Amino acid sequence: MPGTDRTGLAGPLRRALAEAGWLSPSAQVNMPGADGDGGGGAEPVVGVDLGGTKLHAVLYDPVRHRLLDRVEPTDPRGGTDVTSQIAQLVAALTSAAGLPAGPPPRVAVGCPGAPDPVSGAVLHAPNIPGWDRMDVPGDLEARLGARPLVHNDANLAAWGEHAWQPGGGSDLAFVAVGTGVGLGLVLGGRLYAGSRGLAGEVAHLPIGADPFDPVNLVHGPLEQQVSGAGIERRYLELAGRRRPAPEVFAAADDGDGAAAQVLDDLGRLLALALRAVRAIVDPATFVLGGGIGSRPEMLAATRRWLTVTEGESLQVRTSTFGNRAALAGALAAAVSTHRA
């Protein structure tokens, strides 16, 4: 479980992230043991963000104090084709960095679904076929030469927002809204995934749609409504024609009443979801992220509905890192991973 900086790289990596424009230069590291200088002999760290359509990896080179990144489409075959793709991408970044021979890089991978800490299988990730029937960390270890950390992407996004932010408090919930919806939790200063990795699977909250309808059993009732596809469906219901989610946002800005109603509905459902999460774990801060959740319109709509029921008691902000939140968390996790 990510926690203490075990490499001395957290401080230099924070500076590299600030220099690359990922976060404010004044940000500190909310991670014990993060005061080292990450001497030139330290091995590199790699953060990987795996999605159903895109694979993005970032390597921090401690020798030349720089970030290198690559993006490519996710192999749609899933299974070992994707673990092989991740290993090849890490090897390509290591080669591009021109680093001297040494131990393999520390790697942390964020992915959709719920990694099982016992079997290594990744459950509830329909966009990565076959990962629910294999030991993902074990297969990656055989390919990389060292065991990586594999976590839910929303969990790592939560850890990134916590680890790299000053004064972030010890309890934080990251709500990712995009193609799907997910939740990452940092409680008591530690990443919390639950006994089977299923903590935060808010897609299945019985909000917005019938949880017993077979249509909602795969993606979950909340996700059916609070997602890119949900925005498109709701706009079709109100306006009688289809528009992808980005166009709905643009139409709302241009005064389209149906589009404005869609965004207001979305804010209302997000407010209900945040209230449900608060009733159980009561985090100090909620962070909205993902391609949809990080938009300022979503923060405004969610706050508007929260004010109706909660006044100003819920602290909600948008993600510092935007669509790089899971990568930022993966890098933070990589510097705090035990080396076997």
N, C-alpha and C positions, 0 to 999 in steps of 0.2 A: 504494500500500500504506500503510495507516495507520501512523503513527509519531510524528513530532514535531508538537506543537501549533503550528499556523500561524495561529491567530486570537487568541491570548491569552485564549480563553474557557474553557479546561480548568479553571482554578482556580475561577472563578465558577460554572461548571456543576457542579463537584464539590460546592460548597457548596449549590447548589440541590437536587441529588440527596440530600444529607444532610438538608436541611430538609424534603424531601418523604418522608423515611423510607426511601429506597432503600438507603442505606448508612450506616455509622457516621460520626458527625461527626468522629471522629479520623482517618478515612481520608485518605490522600494521593493524589496523582496520579502514577502510574508512567509518565510520558510526558515526554520532553525538551521544554523550552520552555514548561512549564505554569505559569510564575510570573507571567504577565501578569494585568492586572485586567479585560481584556475591556471596554474603554471603551464608552460608550454608542453610538458610531458603528458598532460591529460588527454584521454581519448575523446573523440568527438561524440556528440549526442545527436540523435535523429528523432524527430517527431513525425508521425504519419497520421493523416486524416483520410480514412477510407469511407467513401460513400458509395451508393448504388451505381452512380454514373461517373464519379471522378475520384482519382487517387492523387493526393497531394502530400509530398514529403519535404521536410526542411531539415538540413544538417547545419549544426553550429560547429565551425572549425575553430578550435581554441588556439591553434598555432598562429593563424593569420587574423583571428578575431573577425570573423565574417559569417554571414548566413548564405547558404546555397539552397535553392529550392527547385523542384520540378513537379509538373502536373501532367497527368495523362489519363485517358479514359480507363475506368475500371474494367477489367476483363469480365465480360458478361457470363462466362462459363462458371465462375465462382470456384469453390473448392480449392484444390491445390494449385489451380491456375492463378488464383489471386494471391496465395501465399508466395508462389514463385515470382509473381509480378512485384510484390512488395520487396522481396529479397533482391531482385535485380535492380530495383529503383534505389535501394540503399547502397548497393555496390556501385551503381553509376554515380551517385552523389559522392561517395568516398573517393572514387577514382578522380572525379572532377576537382575535388579539393586538393588532390596531389599530396595527401598526408603521408608521413613516413610509416613504415611497417610497424604494426603494434597490435594490441588487442582490438577485436571488432568494436564498432561503436555501440553505445548504449541506445536502445531503441524502445520507444513507446508508441503503441498503435491505438488510435481511437476508431471505433467502428460502430455501425448501428447494431441494435440488439443488446442481448444480455449475456456476456461471457460467463460461463459456469466455472467457478474457481476450482472445482474438483475434476471435471471431465475435460475442461478446455474447450468444449463446444460453445459456439455462439448461437444462442437461441433468439427467436423473434427477430430475425434479420432476413426477411423474404427476398431482399434485393441482392443478397450474397448467397446464392444457392450452394448447399453442401456444407456450409460452415456449422450447421447444427448436428452434423454427423462425423466430426473430426476434432482432434485435439489441435486447435489452431496455434496456441503458443508453442506446443511441442514441435509441430511441423516447421514453424518459423525458426525455432532454435536450431533445428538440424540444418536449415539453409543459411542462417546468419552466423552461426558459430557461438552464439550467446543467447540466452533466453530473453525475449522481449517482454515488456509489460503490455497486456492487451486489456483495454477497458472500453466501456461504452463511451461514445463520442461526447454525449451531453455531460457525462461525469467528468471527463477530462476538460471540457470547456469550463465547468464549474471550478475545477481545480486551478485552471489557468487564471480565471478571474480572481480567485482567492490568493494564489501564490504570488502574483506579480503586482498586486495592488496594496498600497499603504492604507492602514486603517480600515481594512475590509471586514474586520470582525471575524469571529470563529465560525459563524453559521451563515451559509449562503445557499440559495437555490438558483440554478441556471435553467431557464425555460427556453428550449430551442424550438422555434417554429419555422418550418420551411416546407420541404417535400413531405415531411412528417412532423410529429411533435414529440419532444422528449424532455426529461428533467434530470439534472445532475445535482447532487447534494454534497455540500461540505458541512459536516456537523462536528462541533467541538474541535475545529481545526483539522479534521481528518476527512478524507473522501469516504463517503458512505454508499455502498452498493447493495447492501442487504446480504442475507445468508446464501442466496443463489444468484446474485447479480441482478435481481429484478426490481430493486428499489428505484423509483423514478419512472416506471413505465406508465406515465400519466395518459398516454394515448388511450388506455383502456378505462379511464375514469368514465362513469355513466353520466356524462354531461353532453348535451347537444343532440343526442340521438339514442335510439333504443339499444341498450347493450346486449339484448338477447336476439336481435335481428341478425341472421347469419351473415348479412352483408358487412356487419361491424365486428365480426369475430376475429378477423385477421389484422386489420389496421386499428381497430378500436373506435368507439363512438366519438370521443373527443377529436381524434385525428381525422375522422371523416369530415368534420366541420372545420377544424382549426388546422388548415394546411393549404398548400397551393391549389390542390384539386378541390378542396372544400370551398375555397373562394370562387373558383370557376363555376362550380355547381350552384352556389347561392346566387351569383350574378345571373346565371341562366334562368333561375326561378323568377327573379325579380324583373329582369329586362327582356327576357325572351330570346337572347342570343348569347353566344359564348365569347368570353374574353379571358385570356390568360391572366394570372394574378398580377404581373407587373402593369398590364394595361388597365386593370381595375383600379389600382392605386393612382395611375395617371388620370383616369377618367374622374375619379373622386376629386382630384385636385382641380380639374377643369369644370367642376360643378355638376357632374352627373349624379342625380339623386339616388339611383339604384346602387351605384358604386359606393357612395357615401354610406348608404344603409348597410351594405355588405361589411364595410370596415367597422361600423358601429356594432354590428352583430358579433363580429370577431372579437372586438374589445370586451364585449359583455361576457362571452364564453371564456376568454382568458382570465377575466376578473373572477369568475366563478371557480376556475381551476386553481388560481392562486389562493383563494379563500380556503379551498379544500386542502391544499398542501399546508397552509398555515395552521389549520385546525389539528394537523397531525404532528408536524415538526417545528412550526413557528420559527422559521429562519429570520435573521435580522434584516437580510436584504434579498430581494428578488432581482435577477438580471434577465432581461429579455434578449435573446440572440437568435441566430439563424437568418436566412435570407428575408423572411417576413417579419419575424419577431424583433429584429434590430431596427426596423424602420421607425422613424419618429412618429408616424401616424398611429402605429400600434401602441406605442407608449402612451400617447395622448388619449386614445380611445380606452385603453385599459385603465388608466388613472381616472378617467371620467366616471367609469362605472364603479371603480373601487371607492371613489369619493361618496357615491350614493349610499354605499353600505358600510364603509369603514372609516369615513372621514380621511384624515391624513395619516392614519396609523400604520399603513403598509408602505415600506420603503421599496420603490421599484425604479430601476434605471435600465438603460440599454447597455449592451455589451461594449466593453472597451475595445475588443479585438474584432468585432464584426464577424465575417465569415472565416476568420483565422483563429477563433476562440479555441476550438479543439486542438489545433496545432500548437497554440501557446501552452495549453494544458499538457499536451504530450511532451513537449520539450521540458516543462517543469517536472513532469513525472520521471523523465529519463534521467535527470540529474540526481534524482533521489531514489533510484532503483538499486537494490542490493546486487552486487556482483558475486556470482557463485564462486 
